[in-house]
Amino acid sequence: MASSYGFSGSMRPLHGGGLSDHQKNVQQDWANRELIEIVTTSVKKMTDFLNHFDVTCREKLSLMNERLTNLERRVDLLEAMVTKGETLS
């Protein structure tokens, strides 16, 4: 049902069948605020994701570094044993 009243059920009739400049400004302000809220929320979600990704990558790289260090030590030990002519038993 069409109404000649302003948005949000206002009881004031619209001037000339349209929105007043003030009402248009208020609507535009709310639209801008909604857009800013959407962008802000999206940036926060992206930041949370990137921070979590950073922590996860650092943990995995640290674990990989530890494993590589252990492998390098084993290779050094095996090279030393081969150089000395020892057998693997």
PDB file of N, CA, C and O in Angstrom:
ATOM      1  N   MET A   1       0.837  -1.168   0.000  1.00  0.00           N
ATOM      2  CA  MET A   1       0.000   0.000   0.000  1.00  0.00           C
ATOM      3  C   MET A   1       0.883   1.234   0.000  1.00  0.00           C
ATOM      4  O   MET A   1       1.710   1.394   0.898  1.00  0.00           O
ATOM      5  N   ALA A   2       0.732   2.102  -0.976  1.00  0.00           N
ATOM      6  CA  ALA A   2       1.536   3.313  -1.103  1.00  0.00           C
ATOM      7  C   ALA A   2       1.067   4.326  -0.088  1.00  0.00           C
ATOM      8  O   ALA A   2      -0.124   4.423   0.207  1.00  0.00           O
ATOM      9  N   SER A   3       2.004   5.075   0.441  1.00  0.00           N
ATOM     10  CA  SER A   3       1.684   6.069   1.459  1.00  0.00           C
ATOM     11  C   SER A   3       2.297   7.392   1.071  1.00  0.00           C
ATOM     12  O   SER A   3       3.336   7.433   0.412  1.00  0.00           O
ATOM     13  N   SER A   4       1.659   8.474   1.475  1.00  0.00           N
ATOM     14  CA  SER A   4       2.219   9.793   1.198  1.00  0.00           C
ATOM     15  C   SER A   4       3.070  10.275   2.355  1.00  0.00           C
ATOM     16  O   SER A   4       3.451  11.444   2.405  1.00  0.00           O
ATOM     17  N   TYR A   5       3.371   9.376   3.289  1.00  0.00           N
ATOM     18  CA  TYR A   5       4.191   9.740   4.424  1.00  0.00           C
ATOM     19  C   TYR A   5       5.646   9.401   4.140  1.00  0.00           C
ATOM     20  O   TYR A   5       5.934   8.570   3.279  1.00  0.00           O
ATOM     21  N   GLY A   6       6.574  10.045   4.864  1.00  0.00           N
ATOM     22  CA  GLY A   6       8.008   9.826   4.687  1.00  0.00           C
ATOM     23  C   GLY A   6       8.404   8.414   5.085  1.00  0.00           C
ATOM     24  O   GLY A   6       7.592   7.652   5.608  1.00  0.00           O
ATOM     25  N   PHE A   7       9.664   8.074   4.830  1.00  0.00           N
ATOM     26  CA  PHE A   7      10.157   6.740   5.159  1.00  0.00           C
ATOM     27  C   PHE A   7      10.082   6.522   6.660  1.00  0.00           C
ATOM     28  O   PHE A   7       9.957   7.475   7.430  1.00  0.00           O
ATOM     29  N   SER A   8      10.157   5.292   7.063  1.00  0.00           N
ATOM     30  CA  SER A   8      10.106   4.854   8.452  1.00  0.00           C
ATOM     31  C   SER A   8       8.773   5.181   9.117  1.00  0.00           C
ATOM     32  O   SER A   8       8.715   5.307  10.340  1.00  0.00           O
ATOM     33  N   GLY A   9       7.715   5.320   8.345  1.00  0.00           N
ATOM     34  CA  GLY A   9       6.397   5.512   8.915  1.00  0.00           C
ATOM     35  C   GLY A   9       6.180   6.889   9.509  1.00  0.00           C
ATOM     36  O   GLY A   9       5.294   7.064  10.346  1.00  0.00           O
ATOM     37  N   SER A  10       6.969   7.871   9.097  1.00  0.00           N
ATOM     38  CA  SER A  10       6.803   9.225   9.620  1.00  0.00           C
ATOM     39  C   SER A  10       5.402   9.717   9.316  1.00  0.00           C
ATOM     40  O   SER A  10       4.852   9.437   8.251  1.00  0.00           O
ATOM     41  N   MET A  11       4.834  10.445  10.247  1.00  0.00           N
ATOM     42  CA  MET A  11       3.473  10.934  10.078  1.00  0.00           C
ATOM     43  C   MET A  11       3.432  12.275   9.343  1.00  0.00           C
ATOM     44  O   MET A  11       2.354  12.829   9.128  1.00  0.00           O
ATOM     45  N   ARG A  12       4.612  12.804   8.951  1.00  0.00           N
ATOM     46  CA  ARG A  12       4.617  14.063   8.225  1.00  0.00           C
ATOM     47  C   ARG A  12       4.434  13.782   6.737  1.00  0.00           C
ATOM     48  O   ARG A  12       5.141  12.939   6.185  1.00  0.00           O
ATOM     49  N   PRO A  13       3.518  14.454   6.087  1.00  0.00           N
ATOM     50  CA  PRO A  13       3.339  14.237   4.652  1.00  0.00           C
ATOM     51  C   PRO A  13       4.530  14.786   3.886  1.00  0.00           C
ATOM     52  O   PRO A  13       5.186  15.735   4.317  1.00  0.00           O
ATOM     53  N   LEU A  14       4.791  14.183   2.764  1.00  0.00           N
ATOM     54  CA  LEU A  14       5.872  14.629   1.904  1.00  0.00           C
ATOM     55  C   LEU A  14       5.440  15.878   1.158  1.00  0.00           C
ATOM     56  O   LEU A  14       4.265  16.045   0.832  1.00  0.00           O
ATOM     57  N   HIS A  15       6.382  16.737   0.897  1.00  0.00           N
ATOM     58  CA  HIS A  15       6.096  17.968   0.161  1.00  0.00           C
ATOM     59  C   HIS A  15       6.058  17.664  -1.317  1.00  0.00           C
ATOM     60  O   HIS A  15       7.034  17.154  -1.868  1.00  0.00           O
ATOM     61  N   GLY A  16       4.970  17.962  -1.962  1.00  0.00           N
ATOM     62  CA  GLY A  16       4.858  17.788  -3.403  1.00  0.00           C
ATOM     63  C   GLY A  16       4.987  16.351  -3.852  1.00  0.00           C
ATOM     64  O   GLY A  16       5.341  16.110  -5.006  1.00  0.00           O
ATOM     65  N   GLY A  17       4.719  15.398  -3.002  1.00  0.00           N
ATOM     66  CA  GLY A  17       4.764  13.993  -3.406  1.00  0.00           C
ATOM     67  C   GLY A  17       6.160  13.402  -3.417  1.00  0.00           C
ATOM     68  O   GLY A  17       6.298  12.217  -3.720  1.00  0.00           O
ATOM     69  N   GLY A  18       7.201  14.157  -3.106  1.00  0.00           N
ATOM     70  CA  GLY A  18       8.569  13.642  -3.106  1.00  0.00           C
ATOM     71  C   GLY A  18       9.234  13.864  -1.764  1.00  0.00           C
ATOM     72  O   GLY A  18       8.616  14.372  -0.829  1.00  0.00           O
ATOM     73  N   LEU A  19      10.488  13.483  -1.677  1.00  0.00           N
ATOM     74  CA  LEU A  19      11.228  13.669  -0.434  1.00  0.00           C
ATOM     75  C   LEU A  19      11.784  15.080  -0.373  1.00  0.00           C
ATOM     76  O   LEU A  19      12.207  15.625  -1.392  1.00  0.00           O
ATOM     77  N   SER A  20      11.789  15.672   0.803  1.00  0.00           N
ATOM     78  CA  SER A  20      12.400  16.983   0.981  1.00  0.00           C
ATOM     79  C   SER A  20      13.920  16.827   0.886  1.00  0.00           C
ATOM     80  O   SER A  20      14.450  15.721   0.983  1.00  0.00           O
ATOM     81  N   ASP A  21      14.598  17.940   0.697  1.00  0.00           N
ATOM     82  CA  ASP A  21      16.058  17.901   0.634  1.00  0.00           C
ATOM     83  C   ASP A  21      16.645  17.343   1.921  1.00  0.00           C
ATOM     84  O   ASP A  21      17.614  16.585   1.888  1.00  0.00           O
ATOM     85  N   HIS A  22      16.060  17.715   3.053  1.00  0.00           N
ATOM     86  CA  HIS A  22      16.534  17.206   4.338  1.00  0.00           C
ATOM     87  C   HIS A  22      16.385  15.687   4.410  1.00  0.00           C
ATOM     88  O   HIS A  22      17.302  14.993   4.848  1.00  0.00           O
ATOM     89  N   GLN A  23      15.227  15.170   3.980  1.00  0.00           N
ATOM     90  CA  GLN A  23      14.994  13.724   4.006  1.00  0.00           C
ATOM     91  C   GLN A  23      15.947  13.009   3.056  1.00  0.00           C
ATOM     92  O   GLN A  23      16.443  11.925   3.365  1.00  0.00           O
ATOM     93  N   LYS A  24      16.201  13.620   1.896  1.00  0.00           N
ATOM     94  CA  LYS A  24      17.151  13.015   0.948  1.00  0.00           C
ATOM     95  C   LYS A  24      18.541  12.974   1.562  1.00  0.00           C
ATOM     96  O   LYS A  24      19.265  11.989   1.416  1.00  0.00           O
ATOM     97  N   ASN A  25      18.915  14.058   2.256  1.00  0.00           N
ATOM     98  CA  ASN A  25      20.230  14.083   2.905  1.00  0.00           C
ATOM     99  C   ASN A  25      20.330  13.033   3.992  1.00  0.00           C
ATOM    100  O   ASN A  25      21.363  12.378   4.133  1.00  0.00           O
ATOM    101  N   VAL A  26      19.260  12.867   4.766  1.00  0.00           N
ATOM    102  CA  VAL A  26      19.256  11.858   5.828  1.00  0.00           C
ATOM    103  C   VAL A  26      19.363  10.456   5.221  1.00  0.00           C
ATOM    104  O   VAL A  26      20.122   9.621   5.712  1.00  0.00           O
ATOM    105  N   GLN A  27      18.603  10.202   4.157  1.00  0.00           N
ATOM    106  CA  GLN A  27      18.680   8.885   3.504  1.00  0.00           C
ATOM    107  C   GLN A  27      20.069   8.637   2.946  1.00  0.00           C
ATOM    108  O   GLN A  27      20.604   7.536   3.080  1.00  0.00           O
ATOM    109  N   GLN A  28      20.664   9.654   2.318  1.00  0.00           N
ATOM    110  CA  GLN A  28      22.006   9.496   1.759  1.00  0.00           C
ATOM    111  C   GLN A  28      23.019   9.263   2.875  1.00  0.00           C
ATOM    112  O   GLN A  28      23.942   8.462   2.727  1.00  0.00           O
ATOM    113  N   ASP A  29      22.843   9.963   3.989  1.00  0.00           N
ATOM    114  CA  ASP A  29      23.729   9.773   5.129  1.00  0.00           C
ATOM    115  C   ASP A  29      23.660   8.337   5.644  1.00  0.00           C
ATOM    116  O   ASP A  29      24.692   7.722   5.914  1.00  0.00           O
ATOM    117  N   TRP A  30      22.446   7.804   5.780  1.00  0.00           N
ATOM    118  CA  TRP A  30      22.292   6.417   6.239  1.00  0.00           C
ATOM    119  C   TRP A  30      22.892   5.443   5.237  1.00  0.00           C
ATOM    120  O   TRP A  30      23.532   4.464   5.623  1.00  0.00           O
ATOM    121  N   ALA A  31      22.685   5.709   3.955  1.00  0.00           N
ATOM    122  CA  ALA A  31      23.269   4.831   2.931  1.00  0.00           C
ATOM    123  C   ALA A  31      24.792   4.856   3.035  1.00  0.00           C
ATOM    124  O   ALA A  31      25.445   3.816   2.944  1.00  0.00           O
ATOM    125  N   ASN A  32      25.354   6.057   3.228  1.00  0.00           N
ATOM    126  CA  ASN A  32      26.807   6.170   3.375  1.00  0.00           C
ATOM    127  C   ASN A  32      27.294   5.452   4.623  1.00  0.00           C
ATOM    128  O   ASN A  32      28.329   4.785   4.590  1.00  0.00           O
ATOM    129  N   ARG A  33      26.563   5.580   5.719  1.00  0.00           N
ATOM    130  CA  ARG A  33      26.946   4.906   6.958  1.00  0.00           C
ATOM    131  C   ARG A  33      26.902   3.383   6.797  1.00  0.00           C
ATOM    132  O   ARG A  33      27.775   2.675   7.299  1.00  0.00           O
ATOM    133  N   GLU A  34      25.894   2.890   6.103  1.00  0.00           N
ATOM    134  CA  GLU A  34      25.789   1.444   5.865  1.00  0.00           C
ATOM    135  C   GLU A  34      26.960   0.965   5.017  1.00  0.00           C
ATOM    136  O   GLU A  34      27.536  -0.087   5.293  1.00  0.00           O
ATOM    137  N   LEU A  35      27.314   1.728   3.990  1.00  0.00           N
ATOM    138  CA  LEU A  35      28.444   1.358   3.141  1.00  0.00           C
ATOM    139  C   LEU A  35      29.742   1.362   3.946  1.00  0.00           C
ATOM    140  O   LEU A  35      30.556   0.447   3.823  1.00  0.00           O
ATOM    141  N   ILE A  36      29.931   2.389   4.767  1.00  0.00           N
ATOM    142  CA  ILE A  36      31.132   2.463   5.597  1.00  0.00           C
ATOM    143  C   ILE A  36      31.189   1.275   6.556  1.00  0.00           C
ATOM    144  O   ILE A  36      32.260   0.710   6.777  1.00  0.00           O
ATOM    145  N   GLU A  37      30.047   0.894   7.126  1.00  0.00           N
ATOM    146  CA  GLU A  37      30.006  -0.261   8.036  1.00  0.00           C
ATOM    147  C   GLU A  37      30.372  -1.548   7.303  1.00  0.00           C
ATOM    148  O   GLU A  37      31.107  -2.379   7.837  1.00  0.00           O
ATOM    149  N   ILE A  38      29.869  -1.715   6.095  1.00  0.00           N
ATOM    150  CA  ILE A  38      30.177  -2.908   5.302  1.00  0.00           C
ATOM    151  C   ILE A  38      31.667  -2.961   4.979  1.00  0.00           C
ATOM    152  O   ILE A  38      32.300  -4.007   5.120  1.00  0.00           O
ATOM    153  N   VAL A  39      32.222  -1.839   4.548  1.00  0.00           N
ATOM    154  CA  VAL A  39      33.647  -1.791   4.208  1.00  0.00           C
ATOM    155  C   VAL A  39      34.492  -2.038   5.452  1.00  0.00           C
ATOM    156  O   VAL A  39      35.462  -2.794   5.404  1.00  0.00           O
ATOM    157  N   THR A  40      34.130  -1.407   6.562  1.00  0.00           N
ATOM    158  CA  THR A  40      34.873  -1.582   7.812  1.00  0.00           C
ATOM    159  C   THR A  40      34.848  -3.035   8.269  1.00  0.00           C
ATOM    160  O   THR A  40      35.877  -3.587   8.660  1.00  0.00           O
ATOM    161  N   THR A  41      33.683  -3.645   8.218  1.00  0.00           N
ATOM    162  CA  THR A  41      33.560  -5.048   8.612  1.00  0.00           C
ATOM    163  C   THR A  41      34.392  -5.946   7.696  1.00  0.00           C
ATOM    164  O   THR A  41      35.052  -6.874   8.162  1.00  0.00           O
ATOM    165  N   SER A  42      34.358  -5.668   6.410  1.00  0.00           N
ATOM    166  CA  SER A  42      35.143  -6.465   5.454  1.00  0.00           C
ATOM    167  C   SER A  42      36.633  -6.320   5.706  1.00  0.00           C
ATOM    168  O   SER A  42      37.368  -7.306   5.647  1.00  0.00           O
ATOM    169  N   VAL A  43      37.091  -5.106   5.987  1.00  0.00           N
ATOM    170  CA  VAL A  43      38.512  -4.885   6.273  1.00  0.00           C
ATOM    171  C   VAL A  43      38.911  -5.610   7.550  1.00  0.00           C
ATOM    172  O   VAL A  43      39.989  -6.200   7.618  1.00  0.00           O
ATOM    173  N   LYS A  44      38.044  -5.570   8.565  1.00  0.00           N
ATOM    174  CA  LYS A  44      38.343  -6.281   9.817  1.00  0.00           C
ATOM    175  C   LYS A  44      38.447  -7.785   9.576  1.00  0.00           C
ATOM    176  O   LYS A  44      39.362  -8.433  10.085  1.00  0.00           O
ATOM    177  N   LYS A  45      37.513  -8.343   8.804  1.00  0.00           N
ATOM    178  CA  LYS A  45      37.556  -9.784   8.514  1.00  0.00           C
ATOM    179  C   LYS A  45      38.821 -10.144   7.743  1.00  0.00           C
ATOM    180  O   LYS A  45      39.458 -11.161   8.018  1.00  0.00           O
ATOM    181  N   MET A  46      39.180  -9.299   6.769  1.00  0.00           N
ATOM    182  CA  MET A  46      40.379  -9.560   5.976  1.00  0.00           C
ATOM    183  C   MET A  46      41.627  -9.481   6.854  1.00  0.00           C
ATOM    184  O   MET A  46      42.543 -10.292   6.717  1.00  0.00           O
ATOM    185  N   THR A  47      41.654  -8.506   7.750  1.00  0.00           N
ATOM    186  CA  THR A  47      42.791  -8.355   8.664  1.00  0.00           C
ATOM    187  C   THR A  47      42.897  -9.560   9.589  1.00  0.00           C
ATOM    188  O   THR A  47      43.991 -10.079   9.806  1.00  0.00           O
ATOM    189  N   ASP A  48      41.774 -10.007  10.133  1.00  0.00           N
ATOM    190  CA  ASP A  48      41.784 -11.202  10.983  1.00  0.00           C
ATOM    191  C   ASP A  48      42.304 -12.412  10.222  1.00  0.00           C
ATOM    192  O   ASP A  48      43.116 -13.179  10.740  1.00  0.00           O
ATOM    193  N   PHE A  49      41.825 -12.580   8.972  1.00  0.00           N
ATOM    194  CA  PHE A  49      42.279 -13.701   8.161  1.00  0.00           C
ATOM    195  C   PHE A  49      43.782 -13.621   7.927  1.00  0.00           C
ATOM    196  O   PHE A  49      44.492 -14.613   8.095  1.00  0.00           O
ATOM    197  N   LEU A  50      44.272 -12.439   7.538  1.00  0.00           N
ATOM    198  CA  LEU A  50      45.694 -12.291   7.239  1.00  0.00           C
ATOM    199  C   LEU A  50      46.556 -12.493   8.475  1.00  0.00           C
ATOM    200  O   LEU A  50      47.633 -13.081   8.386  1.00  0.00           O
ATOM    201  N   ASN A  51      46.094 -12.011   9.631  1.00  0.00           N
ATOM    202  CA  ASN A  51      46.846 -12.242  10.869  1.00  0.00           C
ATOM    203  C   ASN A  51      46.900 -13.725  11.214  1.00  0.00           C
ATOM    204  O   ASN A  51      47.945 -14.238  11.612  1.00  0.00           O
ATOM    205  N   HIS A  52      45.768 -14.410  11.060  1.00  0.00           N
ATOM    206  CA  HIS A  52      45.740 -15.860  11.315  1.00  0.00           C
ATOM    207  C   HIS A  52      46.645 -16.587  10.322  1.00  0.00           C
ATOM    208  O   HIS A  52      47.374 -17.504  10.700  1.00  0.00           O
ATOM    209  N   PHE A  53      46.600 -16.182   9.060  1.00  0.00           N
ATOM    210  CA  PHE A  53      47.439 -16.779   8.028  1.00  0.00           C
ATOM    211  C   PHE A  53      48.917 -16.576   8.363  1.00  0.00           C
ATOM    212  O   PHE A  53      49.721 -17.498   8.222  1.00  0.00           O
ATOM    213  N   ASP A  54      49.270 -15.377   8.803  1.00  0.00           N
ATOM    214  CA  ASP A  54      50.646 -15.068   9.176  1.00  0.00           C
ATOM    215  C   ASP A  54      51.124 -15.978  10.303  1.00  0.00           C
ATOM    216  O   ASP A  54      52.211 -16.551  10.225  1.00  0.00           O
ATOM    217  N   VAL A  55      50.309 -16.110  11.351  1.00  0.00           N
ATOM    218  CA  VAL A  55      50.680 -16.951  12.497  1.00  0.00           C
ATOM    219  C   VAL A  55      50.840 -18.403  12.050  1.00  0.00           C
ATOM    220  O   VAL A  55      51.803 -19.074  12.422  1.00  0.00           O
ATOM    221  N   THR A  56      49.897 -18.874  11.258  1.00  0.00           N
ATOM    222  CA  THR A  56      49.951 -20.262  10.781  1.00  0.00           C
ATOM    223  C   THR A  56      51.205 -20.500   9.937  1.00  0.00           C
ATOM    224  O   THR A  56      51.891 -21.508  10.106  1.00  0.00           O
ATOM    225  N   CYS A  57      51.497 -19.571   9.029  1.00  0.00           N
ATOM    226  CA  CYS A  57      52.690 -19.722   8.181  1.00  0.00           C
ATOM    227  C   CYS A  57      53.965 -19.705   9.006  1.00  0.00           C
ATOM    228  O   CYS A  57      54.879 -20.492   8.760  1.00  0.00           O
ATOM    229  N   ARG A  58      54.029 -18.811   9.982  1.00  0.00           N
ATOM    230  CA  ARG A  58      55.225 -18.739  10.827  1.00  0.00           C
ATOM    231  C   ARG A  58      55.422 -20.041  11.621  1.00  0.00           C
ATOM    232  O   ARG A  58      56.547 -20.520  11.766  1.00  0.00           O
ATOM    233  N   GLU A  59      54.328 -20.604  12.127  1.00  0.00           N
ATOM    234  CA  GLU A  59      54.424 -21.867  12.865  1.00  0.00           C
ATOM    235  C   GLU A  59      54.923 -22.990  11.953  1.00  0.00           C
ATOM    236  O   GLU A  59      55.802 -23.767  12.325  1.00  0.00           O
ATOM    237  N   LYS A  60      54.344 -23.057  10.756  1.00  0.00           N
ATOM    238  CA  LYS A  60      54.736 -24.125   9.823  1.00  0.00           C
ATOM    239  C   LYS A  60      56.179 -23.949   9.356  1.00  0.00           C
ATOM    240  O   LYS A  60      56.915 -24.927   9.227  1.00  0.00           O
ATOM    241  N   LEU A  61      56.584 -22.703   9.103  1.00  0.00           N
ATOM    242  CA  LEU A  61      57.968 -22.463   8.692  1.00  0.00           C
ATOM    243  C   LEU A  61      58.944 -22.786   9.817  1.00  0.00           C
ATOM    244  O   LEU A  61      60.036 -23.298   9.568  1.00  0.00           O
ATOM    245  N   SER A  62      58.556 -22.490  11.047  1.00  0.00           N
ATOM    246  CA  SER A  62      59.407 -22.823  12.185  1.00  0.00           C
ATOM    247  C   SER A  62      59.573 -24.333  12.317  1.00  0.00           C
ATOM    248  O   SER A  62      60.679 -24.821  12.548  1.00  0.00           O
ATOM    249  N   LEU A  63      58.483 -25.065  12.172  1.00  0.00           N
ATOM    250  CA  LEU A  63      58.548 -26.521  12.223  1.00  0.00           C
ATOM    251  C   LEU A  63      59.402 -27.076  11.083  1.00  0.00           C
ATOM    252  O   LEU A  63      60.197 -27.995  11.280  1.00  0.00           O
ATOM    253  N   MET A  64      59.228 -26.510   9.895  1.00  0.00           N
ATOM    254  CA  MET A  64      60.016 -26.956   8.745  1.00  0.00           C
ATOM    255  C   MET A  64      61.497 -26.665   8.964  1.00  0.00           C
ATOM    256  O   MET A  64      62.352 -27.482   8.620  1.00  0.00           O
ATOM    257  N   ASN A  65      61.798 -25.506   9.532  1.00  0.00           N
ATOM    258  CA  ASN A  65      63.186 -25.154   9.821  1.00  0.00           C
ATOM    259  C   ASN A  65      63.805 -26.134  10.820  1.00  0.00           C
ATOM    260  O   ASN A  65      64.954 -26.547  10.669  1.00  0.00           O
ATOM    261  N   GLU A  66      63.031 -26.495  11.835  1.00  0.00           N
ATOM    262  CA  GLU A  66      63.504 -27.458  12.837  1.00  0.00           C
ATOM    263  C   GLU A  66      63.789 -28.815  12.181  1.00  0.00           C
ATOM    264  O   GLU A  66      64.812 -29.440  12.459  1.00  0.00           O
ATOM    265  N   ARG A  67      62.901 -29.254  11.329  1.00  0.00           N
ATOM    266  CA  ARG A  67      63.089 -30.548  10.646  1.00  0.00           C
ATOM    267  C   ARG A  67      64.307 -30.510   9.719  1.00  0.00           C
ATOM    268  O   ARG A  67      65.082 -31.464   9.658  1.00  0.00           O
ATOM    269  N   LEU A  68      64.464 -29.403   9.004  1.00  0.00           N
ATOM    270  CA  LEU A  68      65.623 -29.286   8.114  1.00  0.00           C
ATOM    271  C   LEU A  68      66.932 -29.265   8.902  1.00  0.00           C
ATOM    272  O   LEU A  68      67.931 -29.844   8.478  1.00  0.00           O
ATOM    273  N   THR A  69      66.917 -28.598  10.040  1.00  0.00           N
ATOM    274  CA  THR A  69      68.116 -28.563  10.888  1.00  0.00           C
ATOM    275  C   THR A  69      68.469 -29.975  11.347  1.00  0.00           C
ATOM    276  O   THR A  69      69.638 -30.359  11.328  1.00  0.00           O
ATOM    277  N   ASN A  70      67.457 -30.753  11.762  1.00  0.00           N
ATOM    278  CA  ASN A  70      67.706 -32.148  12.167  1.00  0.00           C
ATOM    279  C   ASN A  70      68.245 -32.979  11.012  1.00  0.00           C
ATOM    280  O   ASN A  70      69.160 -33.782  11.192  1.00  0.00           O
ATOM    281  N   LEU A  71      67.679 -32.787   9.834  1.00  0.00           N
ATOM    282  CA  LEU A  71      68.174 -33.534   8.662  1.00  0.00           C
ATOM    283  C   LEU A  71      69.608 -33.142   8.323  1.00  0.00           C
ATOM    284  O   LEU A  71      70.423 -33.996   7.975  1.00  0.00           O
ATOM    285  N   GLU A  72      69.915 -31.851   8.424  1.00  0.00           N
ATOM    286  CA  GLU A  72      71.292 -31.407   8.148  1.00  0.00           C
ATOM    287  C   GLU A  72      72.276 -32.029   9.129  1.00  0.00           C
ATOM    288  O   GLU A  72      73.385 -32.402   8.748  1.00  0.00           O
ATOM    289  N   ARG A  73      71.874 -32.139  10.386  1.00  0.00           N
ATOM    290  CA  ARG A  73      72.740 -32.773  11.391  1.00  0.00           C
ATOM    291  C   ARG A  73      72.956 -34.242  11.058  1.00  0.00           C
ATOM    292  O   ARG A  73      74.067 -34.757  11.185  1.00  0.00           O
ATOM    293  N   ARG A  74      71.894 -34.913  10.634  1.00  0.00           N
ATOM    294  CA  ARG A  74      72.030 -36.336  10.263  1.00  0.00           C
ATOM    295  C   ARG A  74      72.964 -36.499   9.063  1.00  0.00           C
ATOM    296  O   ARG A  74      73.811 -37.393   9.034  1.00  0.00           O
ATOM    297  N   VAL A  75      72.793 -35.618   8.074  1.00  0.00           N
ATOM    298  CA  VAL A  75      73.658 -35.693   6.888  1.00  0.00           C
ATOM    299  C   VAL A  75      75.106 -35.437   7.290  1.00  0.00           C
ATOM    300  O   VAL A  75      76.006 -36.140   6.831  1.00  0.00           O
ATOM    301  N   ASP A  76      75.343 -34.441   8.140  1.00  0.00           N
ATOM    302  CA  ASP A  76      76.709 -34.180   8.605  1.00  0.00           C
ATOM    303  C   ASP A  76      77.287 -35.394   9.321  1.00  0.00           C
ATOM    304  O   ASP A  76      78.448 -35.747   9.113  1.00  0.00           O
ATOM    305  N   LEU A  77      76.477 -36.032  10.163  1.00  0.00           N
ATOM    306  CA  LEU A  77      76.938 -37.230  10.871  1.00  0.00           C
ATOM    307  C   LEU A  77      77.257 -38.352   9.898  1.00  0.00           C
ATOM    308  O   LEU A  77      78.291 -39.011  10.015  1.00  0.00           O
ATOM    309  N   LEU A  78      76.369 -38.566   8.940  1.00  0.00           N
ATOM    310  CA  LEU A  78      76.617 -39.627   7.953  1.00  0.00           C
ATOM    311  C   LEU A  78      77.851 -39.327   7.118  1.00  0.00           C
ATOM    312  O   LEU A  78      78.629 -40.237   6.831  1.00  0.00           O
ATOM    313  N   GLU A  79      78.050 -38.083   6.723  1.00  0.00           N
ATOM    314  CA  GLU A  79      79.248 -37.715   5.958  1.00  0.00           C
ATOM    315  C   GLU A  79      80.507 -37.971   6.776  1.00  0.00           C
ATOM    316  O   GLU A  79      81.509 -38.464   6.257  1.00  0.00           O
ATOM    317  N   ALA A  80      80.445 -37.631   8.055  1.00  0.00           N
ATOM    318  CA  ALA A  80      81.610 -37.860   8.924  1.00  0.00           C
ATOM    319  C   ALA A  80      81.889 -39.350   9.060  1.00  0.00           C
ATOM    320  O   ALA A  80      83.044 -39.776   9.052  1.00  0.00           O
ATOM    321  N   MET A  81      80.819 -40.146   9.185  1.00  0.00           N
ATOM    322  CA  MET A  81      81.008 -41.611   9.302  1.00  0.00           C
ATOM    323  C   MET A  81      81.570 -42.186   8.025  1.00  0.00           C
ATOM    324  O   MET A  81      82.432 -43.064   8.080  1.00  0.00           O
ATOM    325  N   VAL A  82      81.113 -41.722   6.873  1.00  0.00           N
ATOM    326  CA  VAL A  82      81.614 -42.235   5.594  1.00  0.00           C
ATOM    327  C   VAL A  82      83.059 -41.823   5.406  1.00  0.00           C
ATOM    328  O   VAL A  82      83.870 -42.614   4.924  1.00  0.00           O
ATOM    329  N   THR A  83      83.394 -40.603   5.778  1.00  0.00           N
ATOM    330  CA  THR A  83      84.769 -40.125   5.646  1.00  0.00           C
ATOM    331  C   THR A  83      85.727 -40.952   6.502  1.00  0.00           C
ATOM    332  O   THR A  83      86.855 -41.219   6.087  1.00  0.00           O
ATOM    333  N   LYS A  84      85.286 -41.356   7.687  1.00  0.00           N
ATOM    334  CA  LYS A  84      86.112 -42.148   8.573  1.00  0.00           C
ATOM    335  C   LYS A  84      86.082 -43.629   8.214  1.00  0.00           C
ATOM    336  O   LYS A  84      86.834 -44.415   8.791  1.00  0.00           O
ATOM    337  N   GLY A  85      85.238 -44.019   7.284  1.00  0.00           N
ATOM    338  CA  GLY A  85      85.148 -45.410   6.882  1.00  0.00           C
ATOM    339  C   GLY A  85      84.322 -46.262   7.797  1.00  0.00           C
ATOM    340  O   GLY A  85      84.448 -47.486   7.763  1.00  0.00           O
ATOM    341  N   GLU A  86      83.480 -45.672   8.616  1.00  0.00           N
ATOM    342  CA  GLU A  86      82.644 -46.448   9.522  1.00  0.00           C
ATOM    343  C   GLU A  86      81.453 -47.001   8.749  1.00  0.00           C
ATOM    344  O   GLU A  86      81.054 -46.459   7.719  1.00  0.00           O
ATOM    345  N   THR A  87      80.904 -48.075   9.261  1.00  0.00           N
ATOM    346  CA  THR A  87      79.740 -48.676   8.615  1.00  0.00           C
ATOM    347  C   THR A  87      78.488 -48.292   9.404  1.00  0.00           C
ATOM    348  O   THR A  87      78.549 -47.915  10.574  1.00  0.00           O
ATOM    349  N   LEU A  88      77.368 -48.403   8.725  1.00  0.00           N
ATOM    350  CA  LEU A  88      76.090 -48.134   9.356  1.00  0.00           C
ATOM    351  C   LEU A  88      75.540 -49.426   9.922  1.00  0.00           C
ATOM    352  O   LEU A  88      74.994 -50.245   9.183  1.00  0.00           O
ATOM    353  N   SER A  89      75.674 -49.619  11.213  1.00  0.00           N
ATOM    354  CA  SER A  89      75.129 -50.835  11.809  1.00  0.00           C
ATOM    355  C   SER A  89      74.520 -50.577  13.142  1.00  0.00           C
ATOM    356  O   SER A  89      74.014 -51.501  13.779  1.00  0.00           O
TER     357      SER A  89
END
